[in-house]
Amino acid sequence: MDRSVRVRFAPSPTGALHIGGVRTALYNYLFAKKQGGDFIIRIEDTDQTRFVPGAEEYIIESLKWLGIEANEGIGFGDGPYAPYRQSERKHIYKEYAMQLLEAGHAYYAFDTAEDLSSMRDRLKATHADAKYDPITRSSMKNSLTLPEDEVKRRLESGEHYVIRYKLPLNEEVKLFDEIRGWVSFNTNQMDDKVLFKSDGMPTYHLANVVDDYLMNISHVIRGEEWLSSAPLHVLLYRSFGWEAEMPKFAHLPLLLKPEGNGKLSKRDGDRLGFPVFPINWVDPITQEVSTGYRESGYLPQAVVNLLAMLGWNPGTDQEIFSMDELIEAFTLERVSKSGAKFDPNKAKWYNQQYVHKMKDEDFVPFVHKALVEHGLDHAFDEKYLLNTCRLIKEKISFTKELWDYGRYFFIDPEHYDEMVVKKRWNDNIPALLKDLIQNFSSMETFTQLSIETVYQETLNKNGIAGKDFLQLFRVCLTGVSGGPQVFEIAELLGKEKTCKRIQNALEKIKI
């Protein structure tokens, strides 16, 4: 029987969650749900010097906004493997570090910062790689070179130390990556990584492997930047005797700059005017605000759909997916090996598609919010708002655009498009507008069809062609030159308001 699927997203609380990290969380989530497995959130905060207040809460809020819900873990409730914050698990890791020491797979290193700097300078001078490895460790201060009693004395005196992994010399480490196939690394190109520090905290490498084993993680799906660490992790599983329980690995392609040359960064977003974070982030030190997708007017479904397609394709022409459809379609086999260029225009397109697809009743809360901001929250009934939603959402890409685009549904125009007025207004227009007011006022039913009929009859009587006046008629009602079908707008405004707006235009437009 196949091992049950358990995957984890394990961010470090060192700042805002980049959308590349969000995509990693999403792919883990989609894979787990497709396989009927569990998705876990684990916070990897072993490096307390990089801890940023508020970052953990930010990560969880971002995932919840996007609908990426975990089965267990930080922010989603404890499961059988709690705690899920590594700083609360530090009592666990020393036991495993000692196990490696006793088996000869690790060693104590007592080198000072000055020792390490001197070693690097010496190696650089000979054009050798400046790293602590199976060759250089023989000339350093560690339990492989010092007498046993000297090591004991240093430990008992409380001298600073680290525990390093003892790499084998010139060994090929192979692993199968679910996206990239077989990959191979030679240990001569690696270094003896620090696994444990004398302050009682493990490094990422030890804590990550121990926690994945103890939490029964079946697949490690993470960014490409961790591929170079994978051979060490394979060696650690081997050293612990856990090879049979080692998870399958999948390293995701990078998200690239729009130009394609390099990893997408905050600076790219600032330079080109698009967010790279899911929600607003306020730097706790500088108070600098980085805008998020949520505050920029993006819908969470659109962001999820966008990120899913950055590095994965369904093998069909379909581009719009619900979360359930993504779960059904997602496979690691269709994840690309190469990086995915981020396209800000495609991001806007996705949001536009989702805005247009929204149910009118789902759009109403956004309209309510805009009305509250402009002091008009009790001025319109729900039926009117539903009808305005139907017309507004077809023409915008972001919910935050609804007021600028559709304010004329809620307030009378204060200004009139100057280009249209200059081009279309003439001495015959005032008389025509007065006739329209009179004819509209006498109508018993004020519907789109009847409005258009009376409008056309009035124009014919005044000897004016409809194509010459229609845009000016729109400007009289709305103040702007474009928008939904003008007779539909008039029906929604109602007879009294339509006539009032025409009268306002008569009084305010001066040529």
C-alpha positions as CSV (number, residue, x, y, z in Angstrom):
1,M,0.0,0.0,0.0
2,D,1.3,3.5,-0.9
3,R,2.4,5.8,1.9
4,S,-0.3,8.3,2.7
5,V,0.5,11.8,1.3
6,R,1.6,14.4,3.8
7,V,3.2,17.6,2.6
8,R,4.2,20.8,4.4
9,F,4.8,24.5,3.7
10,A,7.6,25.6,6.1
11,P,8.3,29.3,5.8
12,S,10.7,31.3,8.0
13,P,9.2,34.4,9.7
14,T,11.8,36.8,8.4
15,G,9.5,39.2,6.6
16,A,6.7,39.4,4.1
17,L,5.7,36.3,2.2
18,H,6.8,36.6,-1.4
19,I,4.3,35.4,-4.1
20,G,6.9,32.8,-5.0
21,G,6.5,31.4,-1.5
22,V,2.7,31.6,-1.9
23,R,3.0,29.5,-5.1
24,T,5.0,26.9,-3.2
25,A,2.3,26.7,-0.6
26,L,-0.4,26.5,-3.3
27,Y,1.3,23.6,-5.1
28,N,1.7,21.7,-1.9
29,Y,-2.0,22.3,-1.1
30,L,-3.1,21.3,-4.6
31,F,-1.0,18.1,-4.5
32,A,-2.2,17.1,-1.1
33,K,-5.9,17.6,-1.9
34,K,-5.5,15.8,-5.2
35,Q,-4.0,12.8,-3.4
36,G,-6.5,12.9,-0.5
37,G,-3.6,13.7,1.8
38,D,-2.7,16.3,4.5
39,F,-1.3,19.8,4.1
40,I,0.7,21.1,7.1
41,I,2.0,24.6,8.0
42,R,5.3,24.5,9.9
43,I,7.2,27.6,11.0
44,E,10.9,27.3,10.6
45,D,12.3,29.9,13.0
46,T,15.6,28.3,14.1
47,D,17.5,31.4,13.1
48,Q,16.3,33.8,15.8
49,T,18.6,36.6,14.6
50,R,16.4,37.0,11.4
51,F,13.1,36.8,13.2
52,V,10.7,39.7,12.3
53,P,7.8,40.5,14.6
54,G,4.5,40.0,12.8
55,A,5.8,37.9,10.0
56,E,4.3,34.7,11.2
57,E,0.9,36.3,11.5
58,Y,1.3,37.8,8.1
59,I,2.0,34.5,6.5
60,I,-1.1,32.9,8.0
61,E,-3.4,35.8,7.1
62,S,-2.1,35.7,3.5
63,L,-2.8,32.0,3.1
64,K,-6.2,32.2,4.6
65,W,-7.1,35.2,2.4
66,L,-6.2,33.0,-0.6
67,G,-8.1,30.0,0.6
68,I,-5.0,27.8,1.1
69,E,-6.2,26.1,4.2
70,A,-4.0,23.6,6.1
71,N,-5.2,20.4,7.8
72,E,-2.9,21.1,10.8
73,G,-0.2,23.4,11.9
74,I,0.4,27.1,12.8
75,G,-2.7,29.1,12.4
76,F,-4.9,26.1,11.6
77,G,-5.0,24.0,14.8
78,D,-2.7,21.4,16.3
79,G,-2.6,17.9,15.0
80,P,-0.8,14.8,16.2
81,Y,2.7,16.2,15.5
82,A,2.5,19.5,17.5
83,P,4.2,21.8,18.1
84,Y,4.7,23.1,14.6
85,R,7.0,26.0,15.5
86,Q,10.6,24.9,15.5
87,S,11.6,27.2,18.3
88,E,9.2,25.2,20.5
89,R,10.8,21.9,19.3
90,K,14.4,22.7,20.0
91,H,14.6,20.2,22.9
92,I,14.1,17.5,20.2
93,Y,17.0,18.3,17.9
94,K,20.0,17.9,20.3
95,E,19.2,14.2,20.6
96,Y,19.5,13.7,16.9
97,A,22.7,15.8,16.7
98,M,24.2,13.6,19.4
99,Q,23.1,10.5,17.5
100,L,25.1,11.7,14.4
101,L,28.1,12.4,16.6
102,E,28.1,9.0,18.2
103,A,27.7,7.3,14.8
104,G,30.7,9.3,13.4
105,H,28.6,11.3,10.9
106,A,29.2,14.6,12.6
107,Y,31.8,16.3,14.7
108,Y,32.3,19.2,17.1
109,A,34.0,22.3,15.7
110,F,35.4,25.0,18.0
111,D,36.8,27.4,15.3
112,T,36.3,31.1,16.1
113,A,35.2,33.7,13.6
114,E,38.8,34.7,13.2
115,D,39.9,31.1,12.5
116,L,37.2,30.8,9.8
117,S,38.2,34.1,8.2
118,S,41.9,33.2,8.2
119,M,41.1,29.8,6.6
120,R,39.0,31.5,3.8
121,D,41.7,34.1,3.2
122,R,44.3,31.4,2.9
123,L,42.3,29.3,0.4
124,K,41.4,32.4,-1.7
125,A,45.1,33.2,-2.0
126,T,45.6,29.8,-3.6
127,H,42.4,30.2,-5.7
128,A,40.8,27.2,-4.0
129,D,37.2,27.1,-2.9
130,A,36.9,28.8,0.5
131,K,34.9,26.2,2.3
132,Y,35.0,24.0,5.4
133,D,35.1,20.5,3.8
134,P,36.7,17.1,4.1
135,I,40.1,18.6,3.1
136,T,40.2,21.8,5.1
137,R,38.7,20.4,8.3
138,S,42.0,18.5,8.9
139,S,43.7,21.8,9.7
140,M,40.9,23.3,11.8
141,K,40.0,23.1,15.5
142,N,37.5,20.3,15.7
143,S,37.0,16.9,17.4
144,L,38.5,15.2,14.4
145,T,41.9,17.0,14.9
146,L,42.0,17.7,18.6
147,P,42.8,15.1,21.3
148,E,39.7,13.5,23.0
149,D,40.6,15.1,26.4
150,E,41.0,18.5,24.8
151,V,37.5,18.2,23.2
152,K,36.1,17.2,26.6
153,R,37.8,20.1,28.3
154,R,36.4,22.6,25.8
155,L,32.9,21.3,26.1
156,E,33.0,21.2,29.9
157,S,34.3,24.8,30.0
158,G,31.3,26.0,28.0
159,E,33.4,27.0,25.0
160,H,31.5,28.0,21.9
161,Y,31.1,25.2,19.4
162,V,29.0,24.0,16.5
163,I,28.3,20.5,15.3
164,R,29.1,20.0,11.6
165,Y,28.1,17.2,9.3
166,K,31.0,15.0,8.3
167,L,30.8,14.8,4.5
168,P,32.3,11.7,2.8
169,L,35.1,12.6,0.3
170,N,34.4,12.4,-3.4
171,E,31.1,10.6,-3.3
172,E,28.3,11.0,-5.9
173,V,24.9,11.6,-4.2
174,K,22.0,10.9,-6.5
175,L,18.3,11.6,-5.9
176,F,15.2,11.5,-8.1
177,D,13.4,14.8,-8.3
178,E,9.7,14.4,-9.2
179,I,10.0,17.4,-11.6
180,R,13.6,17.2,-12.9
181,G,14.3,13.5,-12.9
182,W,17.6,12.1,-11.6
183,V,20.1,14.7,-10.4
184,S,23.6,14.1,-9.1
185,F,26.0,16.0,-6.8
186,N,29.6,15.2,-5.8
187,T,30.5,15.8,-2.2
188,N,33.7,17.5,-3.3
189,Q,31.6,20.4,-4.3
190,M,29.8,20.6,-1.0
191,D,30.9,21.7,2.5
192,D,30.5,20.4,6.0
193,K,27.3,22.3,7.0
194,V,26.7,23.3,10.5
195,L,23.8,21.3,12.0
196,F,23.7,22.4,15.6
197,K,24.9,25.4,17.6
198,S,26.0,25.7,21.2
199,D,23.0,28.0,22.0
200,G,20.8,24.9,21.7
201,M,19.4,25.8,18.3
202,P,19.7,23.6,15.2
203,T,20.3,25.0,11.7
204,Y,17.7,24.6,9.0
205,H,19.3,21.4,7.6
206,L,19.0,19.3,10.8
207,A,15.7,20.7,11.9
208,N,14.1,20.3,8.5
209,V,15.1,16.7,8.1
210,V,14.3,15.7,11.6
211,D,10.9,17.4,11.5
212,D,10.0,15.9,8.1
213,Y,10.8,12.5,9.4
214,L,9.0,12.9,12.7
215,M,5.9,14.4,11.0
216,N,5.9,11.6,8.5
217,I,6.2,13.9,5.5
218,S,5.9,12.0,2.2
219,H,6.8,14.7,-0.3
220,V,9.0,17.8,0.0
221,I,7.8,20.3,-2.6
222,R,9.9,23.4,-2.4
223,G,11.6,26.1,-4.4
224,E,14.5,25.5,-6.8
225,E,16.9,27.4,-4.5
226,W,16.8,24.4,-2.1
227,L,18.0,21.9,-4.8
228,S,21.6,22.4,-3.8
229,S,20.7,21.4,-0.2
230,A,19.0,18.2,-1.2
231,P,22.1,16.0,-1.4
232,L,23.0,16.9,2.2
233,H,19.4,16.0,3.2
234,V,19.7,12.7,1.4
235,L,23.0,12.0,3.3
236,L,21.3,12.9,6.6
237,Y,18.5,10.5,6.0
238,R,21.1,7.8,5.2
239,S,23.1,8.6,8.3
240,F,20.1,8.4,10.5
241,G,19.1,5.1,8.9
242,W,15.8,6.6,7.6
243,E,16.3,6.0,3.8
244,A,13.2,3.9,3.6
245,E,11.1,6.8,5.1
246,M,12.9,9.6,3.0
247,P,10.3,11.8,1.3
248,K,10.1,12.2,-2.4
249,F,11.6,15.6,-3.6
250,A,10.2,18.1,-6.0
251,H,12.0,21.4,-6.6
252,L,9.8,24.1,-8.2
253,P,11.1,26.5,-10.9
254,L,11.8,30.1,-10.0
255,L,9.5,33.0,-10.6
256,L,11.4,35.2,-12.9
257,K,11.4,39.0,-13.6
258,P,9.1,40.1,-16.5
259,E,12.2,40.4,-18.7
260,G,13.1,36.8,-17.7
261,N,16.6,37.5,-16.5
262,G,16.7,36.6,-12.8
263,K,14.5,35.9,-9.8
264,L,11.4,38.1,-9.3
265,S,12.1,40.6,-6.5
266,K,10.3,43.4,-4.6
267,R,12.5,45.9,-6.5
268,D,11.0,44.6,-9.8
269,G,7.5,45.2,-8.4
270,D,8.4,48.7,-7.2
271,R,10.1,49.5,-10.6
272,L,7.2,48.2,-12.8
273,G,4.3,49.0,-10.5
274,F,2.9,45.7,-9.4
275,P,2.7,43.8,-6.0
276,V,5.0,40.9,-5.2
277,F,3.3,40.2,-1.8
278,P,-0.2,38.7,-1.2
279,I,-1.4,41.4,1.2
280,N,0.0,44.7,2.5
281,W,3.2,44.4,4.5
282,V,4.4,47.1,7.0
283,D,8.0,46.8,7.8
284,P,8.1,46.9,11.7
285,I,11.4,48.8,11.7
286,T,11.2,51.3,8.8
287,Q,7.4,51.4,8.7
288,E,7.7,51.2,4.9
289,V,4.5,49.8,3.4
290,S,4.7,47.3,0.6
291,T,1.4,47.0,-1.3
292,G,-0.2,43.6,-1.6
293,Y,-2.5,42.0,-4.1
294,R,-5.5,42.2,-1.8
295,E,-5.2,45.9,-1.3
296,S,-4.5,46.5,-5.0
297,G,-8.0,45.2,-5.7
298,Y,-7.1,41.6,-6.8
299,L,-9.6,38.8,-6.0
300,P,-8.0,35.9,-4.1
301,Q,-9.4,33.4,-6.7
302,A,-7.6,35.4,-9.5
303,V,-4.3,35.4,-7.6
304,V,-4.5,31.6,-7.0
305,N,-5.3,31.0,-10.7
306,L,-2.5,33.2,-11.8
307,L,0.1,31.6,-9.5
308,A,-1.0,28.1,-10.4
309,M,-0.3,28.8,-14.1
310,L,3.2,30.2,-13.4
311,G,5.3,27.0,-13.8
312,W,2.5,24.5,-14.3
313,N,0.1,23.8,-17.2
314,P,-2.9,21.5,-17.5
315,G,-2.0,20.2,-20.9
316,T,-5.1,21.9,-22.4
317,D,-6.1,25.4,-23.5
318,Q,-8.1,26.1,-20.3
319,E,-6.8,29.1,-18.4
320,I,-9.6,29.9,-15.9
321,F,-9.8,27.4,-13.0
322,S,-11.7,27.3,-9.8
323,M,-9.8,25.9,-6.8
324,D,-11.6,22.6,-7.1
325,E,-10.7,22.4,-10.8
326,L,-7.1,23.1,-10.0
327,I,-7.1,20.3,-7.4
328,E,-8.5,17.9,-10.0
329,A,-6.1,18.9,-12.7
330,F,-2.8,19.4,-10.8
331,T,0.1,17.0,-11.2
332,L,3.8,17.4,-10.5
333,E,4.5,15.8,-13.9
334,R,3.2,19.0,-15.6
335,V,5.3,21.3,-13.5
336,S,8.0,22.9,-15.7
337,K,11.7,22.6,-15.1
338,S,12.4,26.1,-16.3
339,G,11.6,29.4,-14.6
340,A,8.3,31.2,-15.3
341,K,8.3,34.8,-16.3
342,F,5.9,36.9,-14.3
343,D,3.6,39.0,-16.6
344,P,1.9,41.9,-14.8
345,N,-0.5,42.3,-17.7
346,K,-1.6,38.7,-17.4
347,A,-2.1,39.2,-13.7
348,K,-4.6,42.0,-14.5
349,W,-6.2,39.9,-17.2
350,Y,-6.9,37.1,-14.7
351,N,-8.4,39.5,-12.2
352,Q,-10.6,41.0,-15.0
353,Q,-11.9,37.6,-15.8
354,Y,-12.9,36.9,-12.2
355,V,-14.5,40.3,-11.7
356,H,-16.6,39.7,-14.8
357,K,-17.6,36.2,-13.7
358,M,-18.6,37.4,-10.2
359,K,-22.2,37.0,-9.2
360,D,-24.0,40.3,-8.8
361,E,-24.7,39.6,-5.1
362,D,-21.0,38.8,-4.5
363,F,-20.1,42.2,-6.0
364,V,-22.5,44.1,-3.8
365,P,-20.2,44.2,-0.7
366,F,-17.6,46.0,-2.7
367,V,-20.2,48.6,-3.8
368,H,-21.3,48.9,-0.2
369,K,-17.8,49.6,0.9
370,A,-17.4,52.3,-1.8
371,L,-20.7,53.9,-0.7
372,V,-19.6,53.9,2.9
373,E,-16.4,55.6,2.0
374,H,-18.4,58.4,0.2
375,G,-21.1,58.8,2.8
376,L,-23.8,57.2,0.7
377,D,-24.2,53.8,2.5
378,H,-28.0,54.1,3.1
379,A,-29.0,55.9,-0.1
380,F,-29.8,52.9,-2.3
381,D,-31.9,49.8,-2.0
382,E,-30.5,46.3,-2.7
383,K,-32.3,45.9,-6.0
384,Y,-30.8,49.0,-7.3
385,L,-27.3,47.9,-6.1
386,L,-27.7,44.5,-7.8
387,N,-28.5,46.2,-11.1
388,T,-25.6,48.6,-10.9
389,C,-23.3,45.6,-10.1
390,R,-24.4,43.9,-13.3
391,L,-23.5,46.9,-15.3
392,I,-20.3,48.0,-13.5
393,K,-18.5,44.7,-13.2
394,E,-18.6,44.1,-16.9
395,K,-16.4,47.1,-17.6
396,I,-13.7,47.0,-14.9
397,S,-10.6,44.9,-14.0
398,F,-10.5,45.6,-10.3
399,T,-13.1,46.1,-7.7
400,K,-11.4,49.3,-6.5
401,E,-12.1,50.8,-9.9
402,L,-15.9,50.6,-9.4
403,W,-16.3,54.1,-7.9
404,D,-14.2,55.9,-10.6
405,Y,-15.9,54.0,-13.3
406,G,-19.5,53.9,-12.0
407,R,-19.9,56.9,-9.6
408,Y,-22.6,58.3,-11.9
409,F,-24.9,55.5,-10.7
410,F,-24.8,57.0,-7.2
411,I,-24.2,60.8,-7.6
412,D,-25.1,63.3,-10.3
413,P,-22.3,64.4,-12.6
414,E,-20.4,67.4,-11.5
415,H,-18.4,67.7,-14.7
416,Y,-19.1,66.8,-18.4
417,D,-16.6,65.4,-20.9
418,E,-15.2,68.5,-22.5
419,M,-14.1,66.8,-25.8
420,V,-17.6,65.4,-26.4
421,V,-19.4,68.6,-25.5
422,K,-17.0,70.7,-27.7
423,K,-17.6,68.3,-30.6
424,R,-21.3,67.6,-30.3
425,W,-23.0,70.6,-28.7
426,N,-24.6,73.2,-31.0
427,D,-27.4,75.7,-30.9
428,N,-30.1,73.0,-31.5
429,I,-29.1,70.9,-28.5
430,P,-30.9,73.0,-25.8
431,A,-34.3,72.7,-27.6
432,L,-33.7,68.9,-28.1
433,L,-32.9,68.4,-24.4
434,K,-36.0,70.3,-23.3
435,D,-38.1,68.1,-25.6
436,L,-36.5,65.0,-24.2
437,I,-37.4,66.1,-20.7
438,Q,-41.0,66.7,-21.6
439,N,-41.4,63.5,-23.6
440,F,-39.7,61.4,-20.9
441,S,-41.8,63.0,-18.2
442,S,-45.0,62.0,-19.9
443,M,-44.0,58.3,-20.3
444,E,-46.1,55.8,-18.2
445,T,-43.5,53.0,-18.4
446,F,-39.8,53.9,-18.3
447,T,-38.0,50.8,-19.7
448,Q,-34.9,50.5,-21.9
449,L,-37.0,49.8,-25.0
450,S,-39.6,52.5,-24.4
451,I,-36.8,55.1,-23.6
452,E,-35.1,54.3,-26.8
453,T,-38.3,54.6,-28.8
454,V,-39.2,58.0,-27.3
455,Y,-35.6,59.2,-27.7
456,Q,-35.5,58.3,-31.4
457,E,-38.9,59.9,-32.0
458,T,-37.7,63.1,-30.3
459,L,-34.5,63.2,-32.4
460,N,-36.5,62.7,-35.6
461,K,-38.9,65.5,-34.7
462,N,-35.8,67.8,-34.2
463,G,-34.1,66.7,-37.3
464,I,-31.0,65.3,-35.5
465,A,-29.3,62.1,-36.4
466,G,-29.0,59.6,-33.5
467,K,-25.3,58.9,-34.1
468,D,-24.5,62.6,-33.7
469,F,-26.3,62.9,-30.4
470,L,-26.0,59.6,-28.6
471,Q,-22.6,60.2,-27.0
472,L,-23.7,63.7,-25.9
473,F,-26.9,62.2,-24.4
474,R,-24.7,59.8,-22.4
475,V,-22.5,62.6,-21.2
476,C,-25.6,64.5,-20.0
477,L,-26.6,61.5,-17.9
478,T,-23.2,60.3,-16.7
479,G,-20.7,63.0,-17.3
480,V,-18.4,60.6,-19.2
481,S,-18.2,59.4,-22.8
482,G,-18.2,55.6,-22.3
483,G,-19.9,52.9,-20.3
484,P,-22.8,50.4,-20.4
485,Q,-25.6,50.8,-22.9
486,V,-27.0,54.3,-22.3
487,F,-30.7,53.4,-22.4
488,E,-30.1,50.7,-19.8
489,I,-28.5,53.4,-17.6
490,A,-31.5,55.6,-18.1
491,E,-33.9,52.8,-17.1
492,L,-31.8,52.1,-13.9
493,L,-31.7,55.8,-13.0
494,G,-35.5,56.0,-13.4
495,K,-37.6,58.7,-15.1
496,E,-37.3,61.4,-12.4
497,K,-33.5,61.2,-12.1
498,T,-33.0,60.9,-15.9
499,C,-35.0,64.1,-16.4
500,K,-33.2,65.8,-13.6
501,R,-29.8,65.0,-15.0
502,I,-30.8,66.3,-18.5
503,Q,-32.0,69.5,-16.8
504,N,-28.7,69.8,-14.9
505,A,-26.8,69.4,-18.1
506,L,-28.9,72.2,-19.7
507,E,-28.0,74.5,-16.9
508,K,-24.4,73.6,-16.4
509,I,-22.9,73.1,-19.8
510,K,-21.8,76.4,-21.3
511,I,-20.2,76.7,-24.7
